[in-house]
Amino acid sequence: MFHQILVKLIFQMELPKSYNAMEPDDFEDEFIRYRIQLEALFKVLLEKNPNAVMEYILREIEKVFQNLRIVEYTSVEKWLYFMTLIGACRKPNVQKEFVKHLSAGTAGDFAFAKMLNLMITSGVSEHPHRTVNTHYFYLISRYGPRYLEYYKPQFKRVMESFLGNSR
């Protein structure tokens, strides 16, 4: 039942295709309020069974990021949004574990670091939709410095993503 609730919740948080972040009106405002209410449930699920939530989200992110060219922007945005929520929900002890894995070079075993790595290596930064780019650059600016301190090979790729098409 836990898994079914998680899947339904994640489905409900995907932006409707008619969502227009550039010209928000009542529809967009109402959806954002709805999404914020669903965040509370997501945080409860994450707290109750963090391993199940992280494993499921990581599997789905892998699928989406490997198929960026054929996946709707709303799906890409949704998973970046969940990465943002997960990052915000991390407790201090999780932050220490994240740094420990990074320091030991085992961050691939830590789901959030793996999500960041998938995001950086997948080309999400080149996605044509502005909402996707906004989430990407937020995640990089928020979590990238700590991550890149230990994953130096990705540093060039992240810097190139900030330059965009001007390379």
ROZA-725693 format. One record per residue: residue in three letters; x, y negated, z negated of N, C-alpha, C, O, CB in turn. Coordinates in steps of 0.2 Angstrom, whole numbers, plus 5000, padded with zeros to 4 digits. Atoms other than C-alpha are relative to their C-alpha. Glycine has a CB too. Layout:
// residues N
ALAXYZXYZXYZXYZXYZ;...
This chain:
// residues 167
MET500450065000500050005000500449945000500349895003499550004994;PHE499550065000501549884996500249985007500249925009500650024996;HIS499850014993502149905014499549975004499649925008500350075003;GLN500550024996500449875021499949924999499749885003499450044999;ILE500150075002500249715011500549955003500449905006500049994992;LEU499550044998501949655016499949995008500049935010500750044999;VAL500150014993501649685035499449955002499549915006499950075003;LYS500650054999499949595034500249934999500049895002499450034996;LEU499850065002500649455025500549965005500449915007500450004993;ILE499550024995502149435037499649985007499749935010500550055002;PHE500450014994500849445052499649934999499649895004499550065001;GLN500550065001499749305044500549945000500249885002499750014994;MET499650065000501249185043500349985006500749935007500650024995;GLU499850024994501649185061499649945003499049945002500050065005;LEU500350064997501349015069499550035006499750075010500549955003;PRO500549994994499749025081500449975006500749925006499349974998;LYS499750024994500249005099499849935002500249895005499850055006;SER500250074998499248845100500349954995500249894995499350004999;TYR499750055005500248765085500549955004500949975008500450044995;ASN499650054996501048605091500449964994500149914992499649955004;ALA499650035006502448545078500149925002500249884998500650034999;MET499850064998502748395089499449955000499649894999500250005008;GLU500650045001500948325088499550034995499050054997499749995007;PRO500449965005500248395072499349964999499349904999500450004993;ASP500650035001498448365069499750044994500150084990499550005006;ASP500349965006497148445056500250085001500350114995499349995000;PHE499949925000497448625063500750014998500850064994499950025008;GLU499349995002499348615061500149994992500450034989500549955003;ASP500050015008499148535043499750064996499950084991499749934999;GLU500449955004497848665038500550075000500550104995499450025004;PHE499649945000499048805044500650004995500750054992500250025007;ILE499450015004500548735035499750014992500150054988500349935000;ARG500349995006499448735019499950074998500050104993499449964999;TYR500149935000498948915022500650044999500750084995499650025006;ARG499349975000500748965025500349994993500650044990500449975005;ILE499750015007501248885008499650044995500050074990499949934998;GLN500449965005499848984999500350075001500450114996499350005001;LEU499749934999500549145007500750014997500950064995500050025008;GLU499349995003502349105001499950024993500450064991500349935001;ALA500049985007501749124983499950085000500350114996499449974997;LEU500049934999501249304988500650045002500850094999499450025004;PHE499349984998502849334997500550004994500950054994500249965006;LYS499550005006503849284982499950054995500350084992500049934997;VAL500249955005502849404971500350075003500650114999499350004999;LEU499749944997503249544983500750015000501050064999499750015008;LEU499350005001505049494984500350024993500850064993500349945003;GLU499749995006505249494966499850084997500250114994499649954995;LYS500249935002504249664963500550055003500650105000499350015002;ASN499649954997505249764976500549975005500449975011499550055004;PRO499650034995506649664984500450045005500550025011500649964996;ASN499649954995507549814992499550015006499750015012500250064997;ALA500549984994505949865002499949945004499849945010499350024997;VAL500150064996505649685007500649985004500549975010499849944995;MET499450024997507349645012500250055006500450035011500750004996;GLU499949954994507549815022499549995005499750005011500050074997;TYR500550014995505949785031500249945004500249945011499350004997;ILE499950064996506349605036500750015004500749985010500149944995;LEU499449994996508149655041499950045006500150025012500550034995;ARG500249954995507449795052499749965006499849965012499650064998;GLU500450044996506249675060500449945004500449935010499449974997;ILE499550054998507549535062500550035006500650005011500449964995;GLU499549974995508749655071499650015007499949995012500250074997;LYS500449994993507349695084499949945003500049935009499350044998;VAL500250074997506849515087500649975003500649955009499649964995;PHE499450044998508649445088500350045006500750015010500449994994;GLN499749964995509149585100499649995007499850015012500050074999;ASN500550014994507649535112499849935000499249925002499450054999;LEU500150075000507749345111499649985006499249945006500649964998;ARG500350024994507349325129499350025002499049995006500550035006;ILE500749984999505749415129499550004994498950014995500050085002;VAL500450015006505049375112499749934999500149895001500450024993;GLU500350075001503849235109500449964995500649994990499350004998;TYR499650045005504649085100499650004993500050004988500049935002;THR500350005007503349105086500250064996500250054990499250015001;SER499749945003504049275082500749984997500950004991500050065004;VAL499350025002505849205081499949954994500349964989500449975006;GLU500150055005505249055071499850044993500050024988499549955002;LYS500249965006504349175059500650034996500650024990499550055001;TRP499549975003505849275055500649954997500849964992500450055004;LEU499650055002506949125053499749964994500149954989500249945005;TYR500450035006505649055041500150054994500250024989499349995002;PHE499949955005505749215031500750004997500850004991499850075002;MET499350015002507649195030500049944996500449944990500550005006;THR500050065004507349025023499750014993499949994988499649945004;LEU500349985006506149085010500450054996500550044990499350045001;ILE499549965004507349225005500649964997500749974991500250065005;GLY499550045002508749105004499849964994500249954989500349955005;ALA500350045005507648994993499950044993499950014988499449965002;CYS500249965005507149134982500650044996500550074991499550065002;ARG499549965003508849204978500249974993500249914992500749995004;LYS499850025006509249194960500849994999501150025003499750054994;PRO499350015000510949144953500450075000500950075002500149974993;ASN499649935000511449334950500050025007500550065009499750054996;VAL500049984993510949364968500649965004500949985008499449995004;GLN499550044997512049214973500750034999501250035003500049934998;LYS499349975002513549294964500150065004500750085006500050014992;GLU499949934996513249464972500149985007500650025010499350045000;PHE499950024993513149374989500849985001501150005006499649945002;VAL499350024999514849294986500550064998501050065002500249944994;LYS499649945001515549454979500150045006500750075008499750044994;HIS499949964994515149544995500449975005500850005009499350025002;LEU499650044995515849405005500750014999501150025003499849935000;SER499350005002517449404995500350075002500950075004500049994993;ALA499749934999517649594997500050025007500250075009499650054996;GLY500149994993517249585015499550055002499550095007500750035003;THR500549954999515749695013499349975001498850005000499950054994;ALA500650044999514449565017499550035005498950025004500149935002;GLY500449974995513749675031499550054996499050074998500450045005;ASP500449965004513049785017499549964996499049994993500450044995;PHE500550045004512149635009499549975005499749945010500449954996;ALA500550024995510549605018500049935003499949915009499350024998;PHE500150074998510449415018500749985004500649945009500049964994;ALA499450014996512249405024500050035007500250005012500750024996;LYS500149974993511849525038499549975004499649965010499850084999;MET500550044996510349425043500449945003500249925008499449984995;LEU499750054998511449275044500550025006500549985011500549964995;ASN499549984994512749365055499650025006499850005011500450074997;LEU500449984994511349435066499849935003499749935010499450044998;MET500350064997510649255068500649965004500549945009499849954994;ILE499550034997512349185072500250035007500450005012500649994996;THR499849964995512849325084499550015006499750035012500350064998;SER500649994995511149335093499949955005499649965011499450014997;GLY500250064995511149165102499449974998499149935002500050035007;VAL500650035002509649105092500149925001499749885003499950014993;SER499950075000510548935092499849975007499749915008500749984999;GLU500150024993510248925111499350015002499150005008500450045005;HIS500750004999508448955110499749945002499849884999499650034994;PRO500250074997507448825120499549974996499349914997499750025007;HIS500550035004506148795107500349964994500749994990499450054998;ARG499750045005506448655095499950024993500350014989499749935001;THR500149975007505648735080500550054998500750064993499250035000;VAL499549955001506748885082500749974998501149994993500150055006;ASN499350045001508348765083500049974993500549974990500149955005;THR500050035006507748675068500150054994500550034990499349964999;HIS499949945005507648835057500750025000501150034995499550055001;TYR499349974999509348895064500549954997500949974993500250015007;PHE499550045003510248735060499949984992500449974989499949935004;TYR500150015007509448715043500350064996500750054991499250004998;LEU499649945004510048895038500750005001501150014996499750065004;ILE499350004999511748865045500349944995500849954992500249985007;SER499750065005511948695035499950024993500350004989499649945002;ARG500149985007511248775019500450064998500750064993499350024999;TYR499749945002512048945019500750015004501150055002499650065001;GLY499449994996513448935033500649994997501150034997499949965006;PRO499350015003514848855023500250064996500850084996500049944996;ARG499849955004514848995010500250065004500750105003499550024995;TYR499949954995514649125024500650005004501050055004499450015004;LEU499450014996515949055035500750004997501250015000499949945004;GLU499450005003517249045022500350075000500950084999499849984992;TYR499849935000517349235022499950035007500350085009499650044995;TYR500049974994516849265040500249955005499949925010499250015002;LYS499750054996518049155049499950025008499949975012500750004999;PRO500149994993517849245066499349975003499349955009499950085002;GLN500650034998516049175067500149925000499649895003499550024995;PHE500050075001516648995063500049975007499649925008500749984997;LYS500050034993517048955082499350005003499049965006500550045004;ARG500649994997515349025087499549954997499149925000499750074999;VAL500450055003514448915074500149935002499749895004500050014992;MET499950074998515348755079499849995007499649945009500849995000;GLU500350004993514948795097499349995000499049955005500250065004;SER500750015000513148805093499849934998499349915000499750054994;PHE500250075001513148625086500249965006499949915007500549984994;LEU499850044994513948565102499450015006499349975010500650025003;GLY500549984995512548655112500250005007500750035008499449945000;ASN499949994993512548635131500649955002500849955008499449985004;SER499550044998513948505130500750035000501249995001500049944995;ARG499349965000515348635129500350005006500950025007499950074998;
